Amino acid sequence: MEFIELEELSRLRALLRSGAAASIRTSAGLSLGEVARALGTSKTSVLRWERGDRVPRGDLALAYWRLLRQLMREGGAGR
């Protein structure tokens, strides 16, 4: 894994710990199911990440970070 990817994972996990990830998603008007389908995972997985029960890893975590980052850029959410 490259340095930039580690940095992205760190930022994602900070958003998850603070509860900002869920806020960004809901501010964008997206449901758990919509995000899960976009990432190719289950609604339960996204919920567990947002509640802090689990930590996303690998390519799926990076995809989730990139989705949240795009939502923040488009709507200014989570800033």
VOTORTOR-449736 format. One record per residue (C-alpha): residue in one letter; chain; x, y, z. Coordinates in steps of 0.001 Angstrom, whole numbers, plus 500000, padded with zeros to 6 digits. Last residue first. Layout:
N
R   rest   kette        x        y        z
R      A       A        X        Y        Z
...
//
This chain:
79
R   rest   kette        x        y        z
R      R       A   483846   520771   506655
R      G       A   481623   517705   506854
R      A       A   479408   518693   503981
R      G       A   480676   521272   501454
R      G       A   478258   519855   498948
R      E       A   480278   518775   495972
R      R       A   483687   518594   497619
R      M       A   482343   516825   500712
R      L       A   480442   514318   498535
R      Q       A   483613   513639   496541
R      R       A   485601   513023   499739
R      L       A   482886   510690   501001
R      L       A   482996   508649   497790
R      R       A   486797   508588   497811
R      W       A   486832   507413   501428
R      Y       A   484347   504621   500650
R      A       A   486431   503478   497679
R      L       A   489553   503460   499856
R      A       A   487776   501390   502492
R      L       A   486636   498903   499858
R      D       A   490155   498653   498459
R      G       A   491632   497668   501790
R      R       A   489821   497865   505117
R      P       A   486620   499168   506644
R      V       A   486628   499254   510454
R      R       A   483832   497561   512367
R      D       A   481463   498411   515229
R      G       A   482140   502133   514902
R      R       A   478524   503030   514195
R      E       A   479404   504311   510711
R      W       A   481409   501212   509905
R      R       A   478659   498923   511196
R      L       A   476063   500774   509111
R      V       A   478223   500477   505987
R      S       A   478616   496747   506563
R      T       A   474894   496261   507226
R      K       A   474003   497958   503939
R      S       A   476098   495338   502209
R      T       A   479013   495823   499845
R      G       A   479546   496764   496212
R      L       A   480603   500336   496929
R      A       A   477777   501993   494998
R      R       A   475331   499399   496319
R      A       A   476399   500068   499923
R      V       A   476112   503826   499451
R      E       A   472593   503481   498084
R      G       A   471618   501033   500815
R      L       A   472876   503259   503621
R      S       A   470748   506058   502214
R      L       A   472040   509129   500454
R      G       A   470655   512636   500874
R      A       A   474041   514332   500617
R      S       A   473649   515550   504178
R      T       A   472918   511925   505134
R      R       A   476205   510683   503706
R      I       A   478270   513542   505124
R      S       A   476654   513103   508534
R      A       A   477350   509361   508501
R      A       A   481011   510014   507718
R      A       A   481199   512802   510312
R      G       A   480559   510469   513228
R      S       A   483905   511431   514774
R      R       A   485343   507924   514641
R      L       A   484146   507412   511040
R      L       A   485617   510662   509789
R      A       A   488919   509857   511513
R      R       A   488855   506396   509925
R      L       A   488431   507926   506493
R      R       A   491310   510347   507044
R      S       A   493626   507537   508156
R      L       A   492626   505388   505210
R      E       A   493386   508279   502838
R      E       A   496805   508789   504416
R      L       A   497558   505091   504054
R      E       A   496530   505306   500400
R      I       A   498834   508266   499857
R      F       A   501738   506360   501421
R      E       A   501335   503418   499059
R      M       A   500000   500000   500000
//
